[in-house]
């Protein structure tokens, strides 16, 4: 075998990895675009907003946990065979 034949599986794996990364980025972009249309997103009980005299802090704890659970379920279903 020559060196070109040895590189083919590596190139195929790299291509699959790039496609997966692209799909994840597309899903993240879609979530960002459509999240503005979900009125309760970012305003769940457990999302903290502190406003001081010279600063404000927004900490979306509940929203982050919800997104994490949903993405975990999606990736678990995709990875199951």
C-alpha angles and dihedrals in degrees: 000000000000130000093261092062091050092055096053098081089047092052091048091051091048090050092051091048092051091049091051092049089049092052092049091051091049091051091049091050092049091050090052093049097046098037090080088063092057104082098199096047108113093012101078122133102268096042105116126213120181122184119190132176095272104014145034129209127198117191112179098198099154094042091050092050092048092051090047093053093047093048091046090054092047094050091044091054091047093048095048115099 
